């Protein structure tokens, strides 16, 4: 954070994480080297002839370096890019000897073009639709193909400066949940995405949902699950293998997730989507955010977006930081919060347990990677691309474990698990050392500028394709393992605009704001004397995934099976928990709500950082923004109980139960009283007869009143229960079970 005077525009350069831009950045740097050589020649040509010749030699070396790099393509290329929601611009390289072109879209003739054409604009595209363009040179050259998916109908054709009710930065799953929630209430929203892709990791390759308890999944992610199930039911018969592979909507192909999110946004006419627009500054006045300054790279212009409320849905916390929020990066020392697994630690990758916790804090970041979408189907399989930069020494550490017989197939080195469509989600495998994570490759990412992030994207891509390149062809790798690796490839029908490469780098952890509340490891562990963690009265979402972290360092010098920084706390250390509203509110900054880079320690964030949680937090941010607009208040000053009731109306889970579902009578009441500490465990026992002691406790927690019933463990009669309800201003209960009594209490709670 930097100090900022009221009204001053804070300069903050956020660069996107697109693999396509990495290619551009390489050629840009190469061209820069060539330009430097030309400048040197020009500057020295009037000096001594020997120096001039030396400079000319430098120029030749620059050109040779450029020519020596691996080719990005052996044939002419066709590029397709969306402009707004209904236009596609096509660009191509012209081979020699062409007499004209025939352009097809999805196999149908679209245009006949003359020999001098190098571009075409398709103005008849439809939102949310995938298109395949084929350019057929006449007289010379071979056909070239480009594929893209159009954005939602509400995507802006022009990113004008303007006033909105809310600006959401980051079209991640959390950002989409926030924007859709506001759009459904008629709010004017600018959803700003710095990359060309919508949906973050859910559309970027993470097709197997990370969740700790099915009972924790509600709100927008539950709606997403239902949409996934409906999509497969509409496209495949009931006995098709995809019906089982989808796991009730928990597992899906990236393209299906993309279609669902695009459909959600297309249905919101008041939500304007601005892609390829990155944040460069925030305008603040007296600690209150007033406007976001963005650069629209599609149109090479700068825009100012003003709004009463801003939602930071970026994985990095870029908007909150630009608005002046304080934040944390890296690991807290064990001494700061007394977290058992804070700071430096060592994990045995084969025994799968923590071995030592020295506990020192630092600013290192858990490793990033790409979640590849792989297939073994020869008809849909693309060979991985060749790395632009390849360092064999990075991968030779695998050979020792291969020689021991520990690593026999690619599935031992990458975590490869099935998806629908005969595809697989490939993630890092801790026993593959190295695997797809680029350890220590992202330490500078959270605060990096655009150019640095583009470079880091390329480094991560090169690391993974280098790993595959090594395993597919290095002579030191056993032939059986090489042959197995050769059977795997990128799914050609996923990310076709990037030749099968995922659209999003997995930014597992960036900044974490310093908020009104800091979530720590203790908030996800059982509280003394009970099964669940301490209840959060202002809970607005839940989490349940085991706290974990990917590696932050390499092998132990004396114990080669130990990896630094890795942990996975799934042996009872993590229990389903409530998430307090305060983690979304940056201290000292008004008008900003954060739904991804929330206030947490490194260990606590290891569970919070799951996409279903981000979507729940996105819904909470969107509804909080709506309440703030209605009440003309700061998001920090809202009636939090009213916000909770609104969230429950959207089927958001605020307290996890194993025996209570959305259809259970009194579900809302169980959720509210669970947040207030009425249940020490995960069983509400809704069918159990209600006792006087339990009813008195419920009434005290819910209304702050004392119920006029016996304070004992005897079941209440229907007459006594209804008399108590009437005294509280409620109606009558349909029975004396806990669920029936809670259902009768809910109307009183709502008042």
N, C-alpha and C positions, 0 to 999 in steps of 0.2 A: 504494500500500500504506500502511496505517496500523498503528502499533504496537498490539499487543493483549496484554492480560494473560491468563495461563493460565485457561481455563474461561470466559472472558468471551464473550458473544454479540456478534459483530460485526454491526453494522447495515449493511445494503447493499440498496438498493432497485433491483431489476431490473424494468423495465417491458416489457411485451410489445410486439411489432411487428405488430399486427393492423390491417388496413385498417378492419375493423368498429369497432374501438375508436376509430379516428380520427374516425369519424362521431359516436360517442358523446362524444368529447372536445370536438368542435365545439359540440354542443348543451349540454354541460356548461359550457363557457366562456361561451356565450351566456346560459344560464340564470344563470350567476354575475354577468354584467353586469346582468341584470334584477334579481337579488337586491340587488346593490349600489345600484341606483337606488331600490328600495323602502326599503332601510336609510337612505339619504340623506334620503328624504322623511320617514320616521318620526323621524329625528333632528332635522329642522329645522322640523317643522310647528308647534312651540311658539315659534319665533322670529318674526322680522318676516315679514309677509305677502309682501313682495317676494321674500325668500329662499325662502319656502315655494313660491312660484310658480316660482322658478328651479329648485328641486329637482324639482318636478313636470315641468318641461320636460326635465330630465335623464332622468327615467323614460320620458317619451315618446320621447326620442331613442334610449334603449336598446331599447325595444320596436320602434322603427322599424328600427334596425340589425338586429335579429333577423329581422324580417319581410322585410328587403331581401336576405337571403342566398338563394342559389339553392336551390330546393326539392330535398329529397332524394327525393321521390317524389310523384307526383300522385294516387295512389290508395291505398286501405288496404293495409297490408303484413301479411304472415304471416312470423313468425320461427320457425325450428326449431333447437333446440340439444340435443345429446346429453348425457345424464346417465348416467355410467358406460358400460357396454358394451351395455345392453339397454333403455334408456329414452330416449324423445325427448319433450322438453317443447315444446309449440307455444303461441305467444302471437300475438295479433292485435289490430289496432285495429278497433273496432266502428263500421261506418257507421250512419247514422240510418235508422230505419224497418225494421229487420230483424226478421223473425218467428221466425227460427231459422237453424241452419246444418247443412249436410251436409258431412261431412269424408271425403275419399277418400285412400287411400294407393295409389300406383301404379295409379290408375284404378279401384280397388275400394273399395266403401263400408267405412268404418271406424267412423263414429259419427254419430248425429243429436243435435244439441245445441240447447238452448233459446236464446232471444234474448239472455239476459243473460250468456252464456258469453264469456269472453275468453281462455281457456286450456284446454289439453287435454294429458294425458300419455299417450303411447303406450307401453305396457309390454310390447309383443310384438315389438319390433324385434330384429333379429339382428345380431350383430357382423360387421364387415367388409362391410356391405351398403349400397348407395345407395338412398335412398328419395325419392320425389317426393310431397309432400302437396299437396292442393288443397282449399281451403275455399270452399264455395259458399254465400254468404248467400241466404237465402230471403226474397223480398219486396222487396229493395232491394240495390243494390250489385252489383259484378261479382266473379267468382271470383278468388282470389289463390292463388299457388303458392309453395312453399318446398321446397328440396332440400338434403339433407345426406348425408354418408357416415358410417356408424357406425364407431367405433373398434374395436380388437381385443377379443376376448372377455375378455382379462385386464384390461381397463380397470376401475379401481376404481369401484364404486358410491359408496363413501365413502372419502375420503382420510384414513384414520386415521393418527395418529402411531404409530410402530412401529420395530422393529428389522429391518434387512435385512442381507444379506451385502454388498450394494453399492448405492450410490445413483448413478445416472447422470443428470446434469443436461443436458438438451438432447436432444430426440428428432430430432436431425439425422441424416443418414445415418451419420455416425460414431457417434452415440449409439445408434442402432438396432443397428448392427453389434456394439457392445460389449454391449448388453443381451441380444441374441439369443445371442451366444457364451456369456455367463454362464448364460442360461436353459437352453441345451442341456446344460449340466453340472449342472443342478438347483439352481443358486444362486438365492436369493431376492433379487430386484432391484426397486428402485423406479426407473422411468424417468420423470423429471419434465420436462414440457415447458411452458414459459411461455405458449405460444400455444395456439390450438385445433387447429392443424394438425400432423400428423406427417410427417416426412421432409425437412424443411428445403428446400434448393433443388432436390433431385431431384424432389420432388413439387410444388415451388413454381414451376415454369416452365422450369427448365434441362433441357430434353429432349434436347439434343444434347451428348453427353458430351465434355468437354474432356480430351483425353489426348494425350500426346506419342509414345508407342510402344505398340503392341498387346501387345508382349512384357512390358510392365510391369504389365499388368492381371491380377491374381490375387485370391485370397482372397474376401472377401464381395462385392466388386464383380463378379468373374467369375461368382459364383453369381447375382448380380442380373441380369447380362447373359443368362445361360442361362434365368432365369425370364422375362425379357422375351421372348426368342425363343419359349419354350414358350407364353406367353400368346397371342402373335399366331398361332402355328401352330394353337392350339386354336380360335381365333375366326375365322380366315380361311382360305380355300383356298390351296393352294400357289402358284397363279398370281396371287393378289391383289397389287395394288401395295404394300400394307403389308408384304409379306414382304421386298421389296427395300428399302423405306424404313426398316425397323428396323435395318439394318446390323449384323446378328448381335447385336442387343440393345443397341447403343450409342445408338440413337435411339429415343425412345418418347414417348407421350403422358403428361402428368402424371397422369391418372387411372389409367393402367396401373401406373405406379410406386407410386401410393398403394395400389392393390389388392395389389401384391406385398408392400410393407412391412407392411400391415395383416395379411396372411396370415402373414407371419413371426412377428409379435408374438402373433397369436391362437394360434399353435401352442406358445407357451411359457407354461404355466400358472403358473410361478413368477415371471413378470415382471408386475409391477403398473404399469400406465400411468396417470400422473396428468397430465392436460392442464389448461391454464389455471391453472397453479400456478407462481408465480414466487418466486425466492429472495430472502429479505430478510436472511439472516444465516447465519454459520457458527459453530458452537461448537468451539473449539480448546482443547487442553490441552498446554502445553509444546511448541507447534509442530506437534502432530498433530491433524488434523481428526477430530472426534468425531461431529458431527451437523450436518445442514442444516435450517435453519428456513425453511419455505415458507408462502406465503399461497395458499390454495385459493380462487380467486375465484368458482368455481361455487357454493361453499357458504358463502362469506364466513367462513372459519375459518382459523386458523393451525395448522400441523402441525410437529412436530419428528421428523425422520427420522434415526435413528442407524444407523451402519454402520462396519465396520472399514476400508472402502475407498470412496473417492469418485472418480468419473470425470467430468471437466469436458468435455462435448462441445458446449458452446455456442460459437457463432462469436465471441463477445465475450470469453471467458475469465472470465465472471462468478463462477463458483464458486471458481476458483483465487484470484482477487483477493480475494474475501470471506474465504478461508482464510488470507490473509496473504502470498500470493506476490507477489514483485516482478514488474514487467512493463514492456514498452516500448510506446509508441504513436507512430506516425509514422515518419519517416525518419532513419536514422543519417547522420551526416556521412561524407563519403568518406574522411576521415582515420582514422576509428575502426577499421575492419577492412580498409582498402585495397581496398574493392570498386569496380570500375570504374564502376558505374552507381548508386552511392549518392548520397543527397541530392538537391538540386534539379537538374533537367535539362530539356532542351527536345527535343521530338520533332517531326519534320516529318510531318504526317499524310498527305501525298500522296506523298512519297518513302519513307515508312515506315522511317525510320532516326533514330537519336539524332544531334542536331546539336551540342549543347553540354552539358557537365556541370559547372556551377559547383560542385556538391557540398556545399552547406551543408545541415545537418540541420534538422529542424523536427518539429512534432507534427501535421502535416496528414495526412489519411487519404484514400486513393484513393477515387474516387467510387463510390457505390452506385446501384442502379436496381432496377427490376422486370424480370424476363424474361417478357414477355408471350407468351401463346399465342394466335396470330392465325389467321384463316382468311379465305378469299375465297368460301367456299361460302355463297350467300345463305340456304340453309335452316338454316345453323348459325351465322350471323353476328349478333353483337350490336354495335350502335354503341357506341363508347367513351362512358363517362359524361362529363357536363359537369364541368369543374373547379370546385371550391368557391371557389377563389381563382385568378384568371387575371391574369397580368402579360405583356401582349403584348411589351413591350420585351425580355423575356428571349429571344425567338425571332427578332427582326428581324435578328440577325447572320447568319442563314441566307440572307437575301435576296441578299447580295453573291455568294455561291457559286452560288446559283440563277441569278442574272443572267449569270454566267460560263459557264453550261451544265454545271457540274460536278454539280449535284444535279437530276436530272430526274424521279426517281420516289421513292416512299417507301423503296424498298430501297437508295437511295443515302444515306439519312439514318438509317435503322435497319438493323442487320444482321439480315436476315430469311432464315432457312434452313429447308428443309422437314423435317417430321416425318411419321410415319405418320398416317393419319386425315385427310388433306387439311388438315393444320394446319402451323403454322410457329412456330419459336422466334425471337422478336424480341429482340435485344440491342442494346446501344449500338454505334454506328458512329463511330469517331474522326473520319471525314471529315464527318459531320454535326455541325456545331459551332454550336449544341448538338444533342446527340442525347438518348437516354433517361437518360444519367447526369446526376445533379444535382451538378455539380462544386462542391466546398467545402460541400456540404449535409450531410455526415456527420462533420465534424471533431469534433463534441462527442458523437457517438453512443457510442463505446466506454465512457466513464465516466458516461453520462447516466442520470438516474433515469427512472422509469416515465413520468411526464408529459412529460418532454422527448422521450423516444423516440416516444411516441404522436404528438406534434406533428411530429417529423421524418418519421414515416411519412406523415402527411398532406401534408407539403411535397413528398416524393418522388412521391406519387401525383398531386398537383396539377401538378407539373412535367411528368410524362409525358402526362397527359390534356390539359394545356394545349398541349403540343407538337402532339398530334394535332388538337386543336381549331383551332389556328392553321393547320395544313397543310390541314385539311379545308374551311376557310371564309374565311380572311382574304383580302380583295380584293387585297392586294399579292402574294399567291402566284399564280403562273401557273395558268390554268384547267386545263391538262393535268395539272399536279401535284396540284391539288385533286381532280380527278376520279379520279386514280389512288389517292390516299389514301382516298377514299370507298369504294373497292372492298374495303378491308381492315376487319376488325372482330374483336372478341374472340370466341373460340370459345365458343358458348353451353353446350356440354356439358362444358366444363372449369370447375372452380371454380364450380359453379352456386349454391352457398350464398353466393357473393359476386358474383353476376351477371357471371361471367367474369373477375373480377379475381384475379390470383395471390395465393396464400396467404402468400407469404414475401418480404420485402424482401431483396435480394441484399446481405448484409453481407460485403463482400469482405475486410475486414480490420478487426479490432477491437484488443483488446489482444494482445500476444504475450508470454507468460510469459518470465521469465529462468530458464532451466533449467540442468541439469547440463552440457549442451552447447548451444552457440548455432550454428544452421545459418546459413551466410553464402553469398554469391554464389559464393565459391571452392569450396564443397562441391557445386555443380552445374556446374562447369566442368572441362574435362580437366586432369588433373594433369600436371606436367612429364614429358615423355617417354612418355606413354601416351594412349590414346584416351578412356578413361573417367576420372571423378573419382577421387580417393583413396578406396580401399576403407574401409568402416566395419565393424570387427570385430563390433560389437553391433547391426548393422542389423536392423530389425524390419519394414521396408517399403521401397518404392522410389517414386520419382517420375521423371517424364520430360517434363512439359509445359514449354514455353519460359517462362522467368522473364518476368513481365510486370507491368505496373501500369496501371490506368486513370488518367485525369488527376487531378491534385491542384490545378491552377490553370487559368487561362484562356489566351488567345492572347498571343503575344509582342508587345510594343508596336511593334516594328519589322519583325517577320516574322509576318504574320497566319496563315500556314500552320503555324506552330510552336505546339505545345500543351505546357503545362508539366506535367511529372510522368509523362506517358505513355511507356511503352516496351514493346517486345515482342522478346525476345532469341531469335530463331528462326533466326539465320544461323550456326549452329554454336557460339554462345556457351553454350547449355545442352545438357548431355549427360545421359542417364539415370544416376541416382545412387541410392545407398543412404541410408536415413534412420536415424540412430543412435537407440537407445532413449533416450538422455539428453535429447533435445529434449522428451520427454513428462513429465519429472520436475522440478517446480518446486523451485528451491533453497530450502532452509530450511523447507520444508513437507513433512510426512510424511503418508502415507495418501491422497494425491491424485495422480491420473494425468490428464494433459491430452491430448486427441486432436484438437483443432481449433486452438485458439489456442496453438500450440506455440512453443517457444523458437527464435526466428529473427530475422534482420534483415528489414527491409522488402523488400529485393531478393530475398533467399532465400525469403521467404514467398510471393513472386510466383509460384513454381512449386509450393510445398507446398500452396497453398490450393485445390486441386482436389478435387472430391467423391470420385473413386476413391481418392485418397490418404487423405482423411479416413476413408473406410470401412476401409481397410487399417490405419490408426492406431487406429480404433475396435476392430477385432479384436485388435490387439496390446494395447490397454488392457484389454479384457475378459479375455484369457488371462492377462495380468500380474496382474490382480485375482484371478483364480482361483488362480494359483500362490501369491500372497501369502496368500490365505485358507488354502490347504492347508498351507503351510509356516510360518504364523504369523509372517510377516515383513512389513517395509515393502516396497512395490513397488520401491524403489530398491536393495534388498538381495537381489534374486532372482538365481538362477543364469541368466545371460542366454543361455548356450549351450543350456540346457534349454528356455528360452522360445523360442528360434529353432527348435529341432526341433519343438516343439509347433505353431508357426506354419506350418512347412513341411508338417505333417500336414493343415493346412487349405488347402493350395495357395496359401499366401501367397508372393509373389515377394520375395526378399531381395536378389537380384542379377540384373540384366537381361542376358540373352543373346539373340542373334538366331537361333541355331541349336540351341537346347535348349528342348524343350517339357516339359509335365508328364508326358508318356508316355516321355520319353527315359530309358533305363536309367541309374541313378545321378543322377537329377535333384536329389535332396536333397544329394548330395555336391557337385555342381557349385555349388549355391547356397551351401553352407557355405564351400567353398574360395574362391568368388568374393568373399565378405565378407572373407576373410582376405588378399586381394590376389594370388591365383594367376593372374588373367587381366587383362592390361593393356588388352584390348579387349573387344568384345562377341561374339566368336566363341570358342566352347569347342572346336570341331572334334571332336565326340564320336565320329565314325567314323574318325578318324585313328589310326594305330598308336601305342601308348604307347612312349615312350622312357625309358631309365634316368634321364636328367636330370630329366624331368618327374615321373616317379614319386617320385624322391627329394624333389623340392620339395613334392609333394602330401603325402607322409607327414610331412615336417617341419612343414608348416603345420597339418595335421589333428591330429597326435598328439604333435608335439614330439620325434619319434624320427628316427633315420637308417636308411633302408632299405638293406639289403645287396644292392645292385645296382650295375652300372657307372654312373659319372657321365658319361654321354656321350649323344649324339643317335642312337644306334642303337636300333631297335625291340627291345623285350624279347621273349624267348620266353615261351610259356605256362608252361614249367617254372620259369623264373626268377621270373616274376610270382607264381605260386602258392606257391613257396617263401617269398617275401617276405611274402605274406599270412599264411601259417601262422605265421611268426615274429612277426607282429603280433597273433596271436590270432584271425585271421579265417578264412573258408572259402576256397573256390577260385573263380577267375574263370571265366566262360564263354568268354572270348576275350581277345585282347590289344589290342582297341580301347580308346580312352580311356573310352568309355561303359561297356564291360564291366568294366574295372578299377575305375572309380568305383562301379559297382553293388556290387562285391565289398567295397569299402572302407566303404560306408555302414553296414553292421551294426557294424563296429568303431567308427565315429564315434558311433553311437547309444549305445554303452556308456559 
